[in-house]
């Protein structure tokens, strides 16, 4: 699913951006917090999409 792939790429990009801002020192903590919050929302959306792709198996 294309949407899922795009979300995963954005999630990885946010990882890189957060790491770069953290390493820069004296960085804007509010910006880092916003990026982390966005990353969590993406993770949740990715999980929902992944769950919808996997059929429920009743054991």
N, CA, C and O atoms as a CHARMM CRD file, in Angstrom:
* protein
*
  236
    1    1 UNK  N      0.84200  -1.17000   0.00000 PROA 1      0.00000
    2    1 UNK  CA     0.00000   0.00000   0.00000 PROA 1      0.00000
    3    1 UNK  C      0.89200   1.24000   0.00000 PROA 1      0.00000
    4    1 UNK  O      1.76300   1.38700   0.85800 PROA 1      0.00000
    5    2 UNK  N      0.67800   2.09900  -0.93400 PROA 2      0.00000
    6    2 UNK  CA     1.52100   3.28500  -1.13300 PROA 2      0.00000
    7    2 UNK  C      1.48200   4.22100   0.07100 PROA 2      0.00000
    8    2 UNK  O      2.51100   4.76600   0.47000 PROA 2      0.00000
    9    3 UNK  N      0.30500   4.40400   0.64600 PROA 3      0.00000
   10    3 UNK  CA     0.15100   5.30100   1.79900 PROA 3      0.00000
   11    3 UNK  C      1.02400   4.82800   2.97400 PROA 3      0.00000
   12    3 UNK  O      1.67300   5.62900   3.64700 PROA 3      0.00000
   13    4 UNK  N      1.02100   3.52600   3.19600 PROA 4      0.00000
   14    4 UNK  CA     1.80200   2.94700   4.28300 PROA 4      0.00000
   15    4 UNK  C      3.29500   3.20000   4.06600 PROA 4      0.00000
   16    4 UNK  O      4.01800   3.55500   4.99700 PROA 4      0.00000
   17    5 UNK  N      3.73300   3.01600   2.84700 PROA 5      0.00000
   18    5 UNK  CA     5.15200   3.25100   2.52100 PROA 5      0.00000
   19    5 UNK  C      5.53400   4.71800   2.75400 PROA 5      0.00000
   20    5 UNK  O      6.60200   5.00500   3.29400 PROA 5      0.00000
   21    6 UNK  N      4.66800   5.63100   2.35000 PROA 6      0.00000
   22    6 UNK  CA     4.94800   7.05400   2.54700 PROA 6      0.00000
   23    6 UNK  C      5.00800   7.41700   4.02600 PROA 6      0.00000
   24    6 UNK  O      5.84300   8.22200   4.43900 PROA 6      0.00000
   25    7 UNK  N      4.12600   6.82500   4.81900 PROA 7      0.00000
   26    7 UNK  CA     4.13700   7.08600   6.25600 PROA 7      0.00000
   27    7 UNK  C      5.42200   6.57100   6.89700 PROA 7      0.00000
   28    7 UNK  O      5.99400   7.22800   7.76700 PROA 7      0.00000
   29    8 UNK  N      5.87200   5.40200   6.46900 PROA 8      0.00000
   30    8 UNK  CA     7.11400   4.84300   7.00900 PROA 8      0.00000
   31    8 UNK  C      8.31500   5.71800   6.66200 PROA 8      0.00000
   32    8 UNK  O      9.20400   5.92000   7.48800 PROA 8      0.00000
   33    9 UNK  N      8.33300   6.23000   5.44400 PROA 9      0.00000
   34    9 UNK  CA     9.43200   7.11000   5.02500 PROA 9      0.00000
   35    9 UNK  C      9.42000   8.39000   5.85500 PROA 9      0.00000
   36    9 UNK  O     10.46700   8.84400   6.31600 PROA 9      0.00000
   37   10 UNK  N      8.24000   8.96900   6.04400 PROA 10     0.00000
   38   10 UNK  CA     8.14700  10.19500   6.84200 PROA 10     0.00000
   39   10 UNK  C      8.57800   9.92400   8.28800 PROA 10     0.00000
   40   10 UNK  O      9.23300  10.76100   8.90900 PROA 10     0.00000
   41   11 UNK  N      8.21100   8.75500   8.81900 PROA 11     0.00000
   42   11 UNK  CA     8.58300   8.37900  10.18700 PROA 11     0.00000
   43   11 UNK  C     10.10700   8.30500  10.32100 PROA 11     0.00000
   44   11 UNK  O     10.67400   8.80500  11.29300 PROA 11     0.00000
   45   12 UNK  N     10.76900   7.67600   9.33700 PROA 12     0.00000
   46   12 UNK  CA    12.23800   7.59600   9.34700 PROA 12     0.00000
   47   12 UNK  C     12.87100   8.97800   9.21900 PROA 12     0.00000
   48   12 UNK  O     13.86600   9.27900   9.87700 PROA 12     0.00000
   49   13 UNK  N     12.28000   9.81800   8.35900 PROA 13     0.00000
   50   13 UNK  CA    12.80500  11.17200   8.17900 PROA 13     0.00000
   51   13 UNK  C     12.71400  11.97300   9.47400 PROA 13     0.00000
   52   13 UNK  O     13.61500  12.74700   9.80000 PROA 13     0.00000
   53   14 UNK  N     11.62000  11.78200  10.20900 PROA 14     0.00000
   54   14 UNK  CA    11.47700  12.47700  11.48400 PROA 14     0.00000
   55   14 UNK  C     12.53300  12.00600  12.47500 PROA 14     0.00000
   56   14 UNK  O     13.05800  12.80100  13.25400 PROA 14     0.00000
   57   15 UNK  N     12.84400  10.71100  12.44600 PROA 15     0.00000
   58   15 UNK  CA    13.92500  10.18800  13.28800 PROA 15     0.00000
   59   15 UNK  C     15.21400  10.95300  13.02500 PROA 15     0.00000
   60   15 UNK  O     15.89100  11.39400  13.95500 PROA 15     0.00000
   61   16 UNK  N     15.53900  11.10200  11.76200 PROA 16     0.00000
   62   16 UNK  CA    16.76800  11.79900  11.37600 PROA 16     0.00000
   63   16 UNK  C     16.73800  13.26300  11.79400 PROA 16     0.00000
   64   16 UNK  O     17.73300  13.79600  12.28400 PROA 16     0.00000
   65   17 UNK  N     15.59900  13.90600  11.59800 PROA 17     0.00000
   66   17 UNK  CA    15.47600  15.32500  11.94600 PROA 17     0.00000
   67   17 UNK  C     15.60400  15.52900  13.45400 PROA 17     0.00000
   68   17 UNK  O     16.26700  16.46200  13.90800 PROA 17     0.00000
   69   18 UNK  N     14.96600  14.65000  14.22400 PROA 18     0.00000
   70   18 UNK  CA    15.04100  14.75100  15.68600 PROA 18     0.00000
   71   18 UNK  C     16.48100  14.54500  16.15800 PROA 18     0.00000
   72   18 UNK  O     16.96800  15.27600  17.02000 PROA 18     0.00000
   73   19 UNK  N     17.14800  13.56000  15.59500 PROA 19     0.00000
   74   19 UNK  CA    18.53200  13.29100  15.97400 PROA 19     0.00000
   75   19 UNK  C     19.42800  14.47900  15.62600 PROA 19     0.00000
   76   19 UNK  O     20.28000  14.86600  16.42600 PROA 19     0.00000
   77   20 UNK  N     19.24400  15.05200  14.45700 PROA 20     0.00000
   78   20 UNK  CA    20.06400  16.18900  14.03000 PROA 20     0.00000
   79   20 UNK  C     19.84600  17.38900  14.94500 PROA 20     0.00000
   80   20 UNK  O     20.80600  18.05600  15.33100 PROA 20     0.00000
   81   21 UNK  N     18.59700  17.66700  15.29300 PROA 21     0.00000
   82   21 UNK  CA    18.31500  18.80200  16.17700 PROA 21     0.00000
   83   21 UNK  C     18.88800  18.56700  17.57200 PROA 21     0.00000
   84   21 UNK  O     19.40300  19.49200  18.20100 PROA 21     0.00000
   85   22 UNK  N     18.80000  17.34300  18.04700 PROA 22     0.00000
   86   22 UNK  CA    19.30500  17.01800  19.37700 PROA 22     0.00000
   87   22 UNK  C     20.82300  17.16400  19.44000 PROA 22     0.00000
   88   22 UNK  O     21.36500  17.65300  20.43000 PROA 22     0.00000
   89   23 UNK  N     21.50200  16.73800  18.38300 PROA 23     0.00000
   90   23 UNK  CA    22.96400  16.80500  18.33400 PROA 23     0.00000
   91   23 UNK  C     23.47700  18.22700  18.14800 PROA 23     0.00000
   92   23 UNK  O     24.61600  18.53300  18.50000 PROA 23     0.00000
   93   24 UNK  N     22.63400  19.09300  17.59400 PROA 24     0.00000
   94   24 UNK  CA    23.06000  20.45400  17.29400 PROA 24     0.00000
   95   24 UNK  C     23.35300  21.24900  18.56500 PROA 24     0.00000
   96   24 UNK  O     24.09100  22.23300  18.52700 PROA 24     0.00000
   97   25 UNK  N     22.78400  20.83100  19.67000 PROA 25     0.00000
   98   25 UNK  CA    23.01000  21.54400  20.92600 PROA 25     0.00000
   99   25 UNK  C     22.34800  22.90000  20.90200 PROA 25     0.00000
  100   25 UNK  O     22.35700  23.58600  19.88000 PROA 25     0.00000
  101   26 UNK  N     21.77700  23.28900  22.02000 PROA 26     0.00000
  102   26 UNK  CA    21.10000  24.58400  22.08500 PROA 26     0.00000
  103   26 UNK  C     19.90900  24.64700  21.14800 PROA 26     0.00000
  104   26 UNK  O     19.45100  25.72400  20.76600 PROA 26     0.00000
  105   27 UNK  N     19.41800  23.46900  20.78400 PROA 27     0.00000
  106   27 UNK  CA    18.32000  23.43100  19.82000 PROA 27     0.00000
  107   27 UNK  C     16.99300  23.76900  20.49000 PROA 27     0.00000
  108   27 UNK  O     16.88400  23.80700  21.71500 PROA 27     0.00000
  109   28 UNK  N     16.01800  24.00600  19.67600 PROA 28     0.00000
  110   28 UNK  CA    14.67800  24.38100  20.11500 PROA 28     0.00000
  111   28 UNK  C     13.94600  23.14700  20.64100 PROA 28     0.00000
  112   28 UNK  O     13.53500  22.28600  19.86200 PROA 28     0.00000
  113   29 UNK  N     13.78500  23.06500  21.94100 PROA 29     0.00000
  114   29 UNK  CA    13.12800  21.90500  22.55500 PROA 29     0.00000
  115   29 UNK  C     11.66400  21.80200  22.15000 PROA 29     0.00000
  116   29 UNK  O     11.12100  20.70000  22.06300 PROA 29     0.00000
  117   30 UNK  N     11.02700  22.93200  21.90300 PROA 30     0.00000
  118   30 UNK  CA     9.62100  22.90400  21.45700 PROA 30     0.00000
  119   30 UNK  C      9.51600  22.26000  20.08000 PROA 30     0.00000
  120   30 UNK  O      8.59200  21.48800  19.82400 PROA 30     0.00000
  121   31 UNK  N     10.45500  22.57400  19.19700 PROA 31     0.00000
  122   31 UNK  CA    10.44600  21.98500  17.85800 PROA 31     0.00000
  123   31 UNK  C     10.67100  20.48300  17.94500 PROA 31     0.00000
  124   31 UNK  O     10.00500  19.71800  17.24700 PROA 31     0.00000
  125   32 UNK  N     11.59300  20.05200  18.78600 PROA 32     0.00000
  126   32 UNK  CA    11.85400  18.62500  18.95600 PROA 32     0.00000
  127   32 UNK  C     10.60500  17.93500  19.50000 PROA 32     0.00000
  128   32 UNK  O     10.24800  16.84800  19.04400 PROA 32     0.00000
  129   33 UNK  N      9.94500  18.55800  20.46800 PROA 33     0.00000
  130   33 UNK  CA     8.72300  17.98400  21.04000 PROA 33     0.00000
  131   33 UNK  C      7.63500  17.85000  19.97700 PROA 33     0.00000
  132   33 UNK  O      6.93100  16.84000  19.93600 PROA 33     0.00000
  133   34 UNK  N      7.49200  18.86400  19.11300 PROA 34     0.00000
  134   34 UNK  CA     6.48600  18.79600  18.04000 PROA 34     0.00000
  135   34 UNK  C      6.80400  17.66100  17.07000 PROA 34     0.00000
  136   34 UNK  O      5.90500  16.93700  16.64100 PROA 34     0.00000
  137   35 UNK  N      8.08500  17.50400  16.72500 PROA 35     0.00000
  138   35 UNK  CA     8.47900  16.43600  15.81600 PROA 35     0.00000
  139   35 UNK  C      8.21800  15.06200  16.43700 PROA 35     0.00000
  140   35 UNK  O      7.75300  14.14500  15.76000 PROA 35     0.00000
  141   36 UNK  N      8.51900  14.92900  17.72300 PROA 36     0.00000
  142   36 UNK  CA     8.28300  13.65300  18.40100 PROA 36     0.00000
  143   36 UNK  C      6.79200  13.33100  18.45500 PROA 36     0.00000
  144   36 UNK  O      6.39200  12.17800  18.29700 PROA 36     0.00000
  145   37 UNK  N      5.98000  14.35300  18.68000 PROA 37     0.00000
  146   37 UNK  CA     4.52600  14.15200  18.71900 PROA 37     0.00000
  147   37 UNK  C      4.01100  13.70900  17.34700 PROA 37     0.00000
  148   37 UNK  O      3.16800  12.81700  17.24800 PROA 37     0.00000
  149   38 UNK  N      4.52300  14.33700  16.30200 PROA 38     0.00000
  150   38 UNK  CA     4.14600  13.96200  14.93600 PROA 38     0.00000
  151   38 UNK  C      4.57000  12.51800  14.65200 PROA 38     0.00000
  152   38 UNK  O      3.83500  11.75500  14.02600 PROA 38     0.00000
  153   39 UNK  N      5.75500  12.16200  15.11800 PROA 39     0.00000
  154   39 UNK  CA     6.27200  10.81200  14.91200 PROA 39     0.00000
  155   39 UNK  C      5.36500   9.77900  15.58800 PROA 39     0.00000
  156   39 UNK  O      5.10200   8.72000  15.02000 PROA 39     0.00000
  157   40 UNK  N      4.89300  10.08300  16.78700 PROA 40     0.00000
  158   40 UNK  CA     3.97900   9.17600  17.48700 PROA 40     0.00000
  159   40 UNK  C      2.65600   9.02900  16.74400 PROA 40     0.00000
  160   40 UNK  O      2.10700   7.93100  16.65500 PROA 40     0.00000
  161   41 UNK  N      2.14200  10.14900  16.20700 PROA 41     0.00000
  162   41 UNK  CA     0.89100  10.07200  15.42900 PROA 41     0.00000
  163   41 UNK  C      1.09000   9.20200  14.18400 PROA 41     0.00000
  164   41 UNK  O      0.21500   8.41600  13.82300 PROA 41     0.00000
  165   42 UNK  N      2.24200   9.34800  13.53700 PROA 42     0.00000
  166   42 UNK  CA     2.54700   8.52600  12.36300 PROA 42     0.00000
  167   42 UNK  C      2.62100   7.05200  12.74000 PROA 42     0.00000
  168   42 UNK  O      2.10400   6.19400  12.02400 PROA 42     0.00000
  169   43 UNK  N      3.27400   6.76100  13.87800 PROA 43     0.00000
  170   43 UNK  CA     3.38000   5.37400  14.32300 PROA 43     0.00000
  171   43 UNK  C      1.99300   4.76200  14.53200 PROA 43     0.00000
  172   43 UNK  O      1.74300   3.61900  14.15000 PROA 43     0.00000
  173   44 UNK  N      1.10600   5.53200  15.13900 PROA 44     0.00000
  174   44 UNK  CA    -0.25800   5.04400  15.36300 PROA 44     0.00000
  175   44 UNK  C     -0.98600   4.80000  14.03600 PROA 44     0.00000
  176   44 UNK  O     -1.67100   3.79100  13.87000 PROA 44     0.00000
  177   45 UNK  N     -0.83000   5.72300  13.11100 PROA 45     0.00000
  178   45 UNK  CA    -1.48300   5.57700  11.80900 PROA 45     0.00000
  179   45 UNK  C     -0.91700   4.37300  11.04700 PROA 45     0.00000
  180   45 UNK  O     -1.66300   3.64200  10.39500 PROA 45     0.00000
  181   46 UNK  N      0.39400   4.17000  11.12900 PROA 46     0.00000
  182   46 UNK  CA     1.03100   3.01200  10.49700 PROA 46     0.00000
  183   46 UNK  C      0.48000   1.72600  11.09700 PROA 46     0.00000
  184   46 UNK  O      0.17900   0.78100  10.36800 PROA 46     0.00000
  185   47 UNK  N      0.34600   1.68300  12.41000 PROA 47     0.00000
  186   47 UNK  CA    -0.17700   0.48800  13.07700 PROA 47     0.00000
  187   47 UNK  C     -1.61000   0.18800  12.63500 PROA 47     0.00000
  188   47 UNK  O     -1.96400  -0.97000  12.41400 PROA 47     0.00000
  189   48 UNK  N     -2.42200   1.21600  12.50900 PROA 48     0.00000
  190   48 UNK  CA    -3.81400   1.02600  12.07000 PROA 48     0.00000
  191   48 UNK  C     -3.85400   0.47200  10.65500 PROA 48     0.00000
  192   48 UNK  O     -4.61400  -0.45200  10.36500 PROA 48     0.00000
  193   49 UNK  N     -3.03200   1.04000   9.77300 PROA 49     0.00000
  194   49 UNK  CA    -3.00500   0.56100   8.38600 PROA 49     0.00000
  195   49 UNK  C     -2.49100  -0.87700   8.30400 PROA 49     0.00000
  196   49 UNK  O     -3.02900  -1.68600   7.54900 PROA 49     0.00000
  197   50 UNK  N     -1.45100  -1.19500   9.08100 PROA 50     0.00000
  198   50 UNK  CA    -0.90900  -2.55500   9.07300 PROA 50     0.00000
  199   50 UNK  C     -1.95300  -3.55000   9.57900 PROA 50     0.00000
  200   50 UNK  O     -2.09700  -4.64200   9.02900 PROA 50     0.00000
  201   51 UNK  N     -2.67700  -3.16900  10.62500 PROA 51     0.00000
  202   51 UNK  CA    -3.71900  -4.04600  11.16300 PROA 51     0.00000
  203   51 UNK  C     -4.82300  -4.28900  10.14900 PROA 51     0.00000
  204   51 UNK  O     -5.38400  -5.38300  10.08800 PROA 51     0.00000
  205   52 UNK  N     -5.13800  -3.27300   9.35200 PROA 52     0.00000
  206   52 UNK  CA    -6.20900  -3.43300   8.36600 PROA 52     0.00000
  207   52 UNK  C     -5.77600  -4.33100   7.20300 PROA 52     0.00000
  208   52 UNK  O     -6.61900  -4.89300   6.50400 PROA 52     0.00000
  209   53 UNK  N     -4.46000  -4.46500   6.99700 PROA 53     0.00000
  210   53 UNK  CA    -3.96100  -5.30600   5.91100 PROA 53     0.00000
  211   53 UNK  C     -3.89200  -6.78500   6.30000 PROA 53     0.00000
  212   53 UNK  O     -3.94600  -7.66300   5.43800 PROA 53     0.00000
  213   54 UNK  N     -3.77200  -7.05000   7.59100 PROA 54     0.00000
  214   54 UNK  CA    -3.64300  -8.42000   8.06500 PROA 54     0.00000
  215   54 UNK  C     -5.02500  -8.93100   8.47000 PROA 54     0.00000
  216   54 UNK  O     -5.65200  -8.36400   9.36500 PROA 54     0.00000
  217   55 UNK  N     -5.50200  -9.98400   7.82800 PROA 55     0.00000
  218   55 UNK  CA    -6.82700 -10.49400   8.18500 PROA 55     0.00000
  219   55 UNK  C     -6.81400 -11.12100   9.57800 PROA 55     0.00000
  220   55 UNK  O     -5.82800 -11.72400  10.00100 PROA 55     0.00000
  221   56 UNK  N     -7.93600 -10.96000  10.27300 PROA 56     0.00000
  222   56 UNK  CA    -8.05400 -11.57300  11.59600 PROA 56     0.00000
  223   56 UNK  C     -8.15600 -13.08400  11.44400 PROA 56     0.00000
  224   56 UNK  O     -8.91600 -13.58900  10.61800 PROA 56     0.00000
  225   57 UNK  N     -7.38800 -13.78800  12.24600 PROA 57     0.00000
  226   57 UNK  CA    -7.40400 -15.24700  12.22100 PROA 57     0.00000
  227   57 UNK  C     -7.99500 -15.72000  13.53900 PROA 57     0.00000
  228   57 UNK  O     -7.45500 -15.45500  14.61300 PROA 57     0.00000
  229   58 UNK  N     -9.10000 -16.41700  13.43600 PROA 58     0.00000
  230   58 UNK  CA    -9.73700 -16.92100  14.63800 PROA 58     0.00000
  231   58 UNK  C     -9.19600 -18.32400  14.90000 PROA 58     0.00000
  232   58 UNK  O     -9.38000 -19.23300  14.09100 PROA 58     0.00000
  233   59 UNK  N     -8.52300 -18.48800  16.04600 PROA 59     0.00000
  234   59 UNK  CA    -7.89100 -19.77400  16.36400 PROA 59     0.00000
  235   59 UNK  C     -8.85600 -20.67100  17.08200 PROA 59     0.00000
  236   59 UNK  O     -8.50600 -21.79900  17.43300 PROA 59     0.00000
